[in-house]
Amino acid sequence: LGLLLVLVFPSLFGPERIEIPDVSNMPTDEAIKELSEAGFIAGEEVEETSEEIPKGSVIRTTPQAGKIRDEGSTVNLFISRGKELTVFTDYTGRNIDQVMDLLSAQNYKSVETTEEFSDEPKGTILSQTPEDGAELLPEETDVVFTVSKGKDLRTVIDLMDYNEKTLNDYAKSLVFNIKIVREYLFESVPLGKFIF
């Protein structure tokens, strides 16, 4: 009779055995509530990166969903910390063509360049956004490099027929700094004209 009672009414002699609910994809607090209502105790929370599960939601449990365990058993949760972040490198001082080749395989949202004159060789990266050491998701990041155009070299036109006013206007238009170092008296050249 005792054996029959144990077989027919096992809950009278021990904890009920129940199925672990599937709480994957649920926010952590909702998953803990669901497990509690099902008769389990939420145990350790372990963070892992995940490409699919949003940050703060449950990836899986141990024991797994669907397993039969005693009521009151502990169920551990694996929580998503989101996608794995990439640390952005310092590319300043490097050649833009080489860096573009490196970044082309890393799936950045966009990579753009702006140019400005500098004493650095043409094609040298002068500054960057994001900055060195920034943690980011490449597919969500716009990268901008400021690249050297080299020195601002310009050709000076023949100034022989210019006077002081036209010479100053010319210098301003090209951001030149022109100095008059000496004045000479020539009978064959009108006053104020430049001879060299």
C-alpha positions as CSV (number, residue, x, y, z in Angstrom):
1,L,0.0,0.0,0.0
2,G,2.9,2.4,0.9
3,L,4.6,1.7,-2.5
4,L,1.3,2.3,-4.3
5,L,0.9,5.7,-2.5
6,V,4.5,6.7,-3.5
7,L,3.9,5.8,-7.2
8,V,0.4,7.4,-7.4
9,F,1.0,10.5,-5.3
10,P,4.8,11.2,-5.5
11,S,4.2,14.9,-4.5
12,L,3.2,13.8,-1.0
13,F,6.7,12.4,-0.4
14,G,8.9,14.9,-2.2
15,P,9.1,18.1,-4.4
16,E,7.0,18.2,-7.5
17,R,9.0,17.8,-10.7
18,I,8.2,20.5,-13.3
19,E,9.4,21.7,-16.7
20,I,11.8,24.7,-16.9
21,P,10.1,27.5,-19.0
22,D,11.8,29.0,-22.0
23,V,12.8,32.6,-21.0
24,S,15.2,33.2,-23.8
25,N,14.9,36.7,-25.4
26,M,13.1,38.0,-22.3
27,P,14.5,41.0,-20.4
28,T,16.3,39.7,-17.2
29,D,13.6,41.0,-14.7
30,E,10.8,39.4,-16.7
31,A,12.7,36.1,-17.0
32,I,13.3,36.0,-13.2
33,K,9.6,36.6,-12.6
34,E,8.6,33.9,-15.1
35,L,10.9,31.4,-13.4
36,S,9.7,32.3,-10.0
37,E,6.0,31.9,-11.0
38,A,6.9,28.5,-12.5
39,G,8.4,27.4,-9.1
40,F,12.1,27.9,-9.7
41,I,14.7,30.1,-8.1
42,A,16.8,32.4,-10.4
43,G,20.5,31.7,-9.7
44,E,23.7,33.1,-11.1
45,E,23.7,35.6,-13.9
46,V,26.5,35.3,-16.4
47,E,27.1,37.9,-19.1
48,E,28.0,36.9,-22.7
49,T,28.3,38.8,-26.0
50,S,25.5,38.0,-28.5
51,E,25.0,39.1,-32.1
52,E,21.3,38.3,-32.0
53,I,20.0,38.8,-28.4
54,P,19.5,42.4,-27.3
55,K,21.6,43.7,-24.4
56,G,20.1,42.8,-21.0
57,S,18.0,39.9,-22.3
58,V,18.4,36.2,-21.6
59,I,20.4,34.1,-24.1
60,R,19.7,30.7,-22.4
61,T,19.5,29.0,-19.1
62,T,21.1,26.1,-17.3
63,P,19.5,23.7,-17.0
64,Q,18.0,24.3,-20.4
65,A,14.4,25.2,-21.1
66,G,12.2,22.1,-21.3
67,K,14.2,20.0,-18.8
68,I,12.3,18.5,-15.9
69,R,13.6,19.5,-12.5
70,D,12.4,19.6,-8.9
71,E,10.3,22.6,-7.9
72,G,12.5,25.1,-6.1
73,S,15.6,24.2,-8.1
74,T,18.0,26.9,-9.1
75,V,18.2,28.0,-12.7
76,N,21.2,30.0,-13.9
77,L,20.8,32.8,-16.5
78,F,23.1,33.8,-19.3
79,I,22.5,37.4,-20.1
80,S,23.4,39.3,-23.3
81,R,25.8,42.2,-23.0
82,G,25.1,42.9,-26.7
83,K,27.3,42.7,-29.7
84,E,31.1,42.5,-29.2
85,L,32.7,45.9,-29.3
86,T,35.8,46.8,-31.4
87,V,38.5,49.1,-30.1
88,F,39.3,51.7,-32.6
89,T,43.0,52.1,-33.4
90,D,45.1,55.3,-33.7
91,Y,45.7,55.7,-37.5
92,T,47.2,59.2,-37.4
93,G,50.5,59.5,-39.2
94,R,49.7,56.5,-41.4
95,N,49.0,56.6,-45.2
96,I,45.2,56.8,-46.0
97,D,45.4,54.3,-48.8
98,Q,46.8,51.6,-46.5
99,V,44.3,52.4,-43.8
100,M,41.4,52.3,-46.2
101,D,42.4,48.8,-47.3
102,L,42.5,47.7,-43.6
103,L,39.1,49.1,-42.8
104,S,37.4,47.8,-46.0
105,A,37.1,44.4,-44.4
106,Q,35.8,45.6,-41.1
107,N,32.3,46.6,-42.1
108,Y,32.2,50.2,-40.9
109,K,29.0,52.1,-41.7
110,S,31.0,54.7,-43.7
111,V,34.5,55.9,-44.0
112,E,35.1,59.4,-45.3
113,T,38.0,61.8,-45.8
114,T,38.5,65.5,-45.7
115,E,41.8,67.1,-46.9
116,E,43.8,70.1,-45.7
117,F,47.3,71.5,-46.4
118,S,50.0,70.5,-43.9
119,D,53.8,69.9,-43.7
120,E,53.1,66.2,-43.6
121,P,53.5,64.2,-46.8
122,K,50.4,64.0,-49.1
123,G,48.0,61.2,-48.0
124,T,49.1,61.2,-44.3
125,I,46.3,61.0,-41.8
126,L,46.3,64.1,-39.5
127,S,43.3,63.4,-37.3
128,Q,40.5,61.0,-37.0
129,T,37.0,60.5,-35.6
130,P,36.4,58.2,-33.6
131,E,39.4,58.8,-31.4
132,D,42.1,56.2,-30.5
133,G,40.8,53.6,-28.0
134,A,37.0,54.2,-28.6
135,E,34.9,51.1,-28.2
136,L,32.3,50.8,-30.9
137,L,30.3,48.6,-33.2
138,P,31.8,48.9,-36.8
139,E,28.4,48.6,-38.6
140,E,27.0,51.5,-36.6
141,T,30.0,53.8,-36.8
142,D,30.9,56.6,-39.3
143,V,34.6,57.1,-39.6
144,V,36.1,60.4,-40.7
145,F,39.8,61.0,-41.5
146,T,41.5,64.4,-42.0
147,V,44.2,63.8,-44.6
148,S,47.2,65.9,-45.6
149,K,47.2,67.5,-49.1
150,G,50.9,68.2,-48.6
151,K,52.4,71.7,-48.4
152,D,50.4,74.6,-49.9
153,L,52.7,75.3,-52.9
154,R,51.6,77.9,-55.4
155,T,53.2,79.4,-58.5
156,V,53.9,83.1,-58.4
157,I,53.0,85.0,-61.5
158,D,55.1,87.7,-63.2
159,L,54.7,90.8,-61.0
160,M,56.8,93.2,-63.1
161,D,53.9,95.4,-64.1
162,Y,52.2,95.4,-60.6
163,N,52.1,98.4,-58.3
164,E,51.9,98.3,-54.5
165,K,48.1,98.2,-54.4
166,T,47.7,95.5,-57.1
167,L,50.5,93.5,-55.5
168,N,48.8,93.6,-52.1
169,D,45.5,92.5,-53.6
170,Y,47.2,89.6,-55.3
171,A,48.9,88.6,-52.1
172,K,45.6,88.6,-50.2
173,S,43.9,86.5,-52.8
174,L,46.5,83.8,-52.5
175,V,47.2,84.3,-48.7
176,F,50.8,85.2,-49.6
177,N,53.0,87.4,-47.4
178,I,54.9,89.7,-49.7
179,K,57.4,92.2,-48.3
180,I,58.9,95.2,-50.1
181,V,62.6,95.0,-49.0
182,R,64.1,97.9,-51.0
183,E,63.2,100.8,-53.2
184,Y,65.3,101.9,-56.2
185,L,65.1,104.9,-58.4
186,F,65.1,104.1,-62.1
187,E,64.5,106.7,-64.8
188,S,63.1,104.1,-67.2
189,V,60.5,102.6,-64.7
190,P,57.5,104.5,-63.5
191,L,57.2,105.3,-59.8
192,G,55.6,102.5,-57.8
193,K,56.1,99.7,-60.4
194,F,58.0,96.6,-59.4
195,I,61.1,95.6,-61.3
196,F,61.9,92.2,-59.6
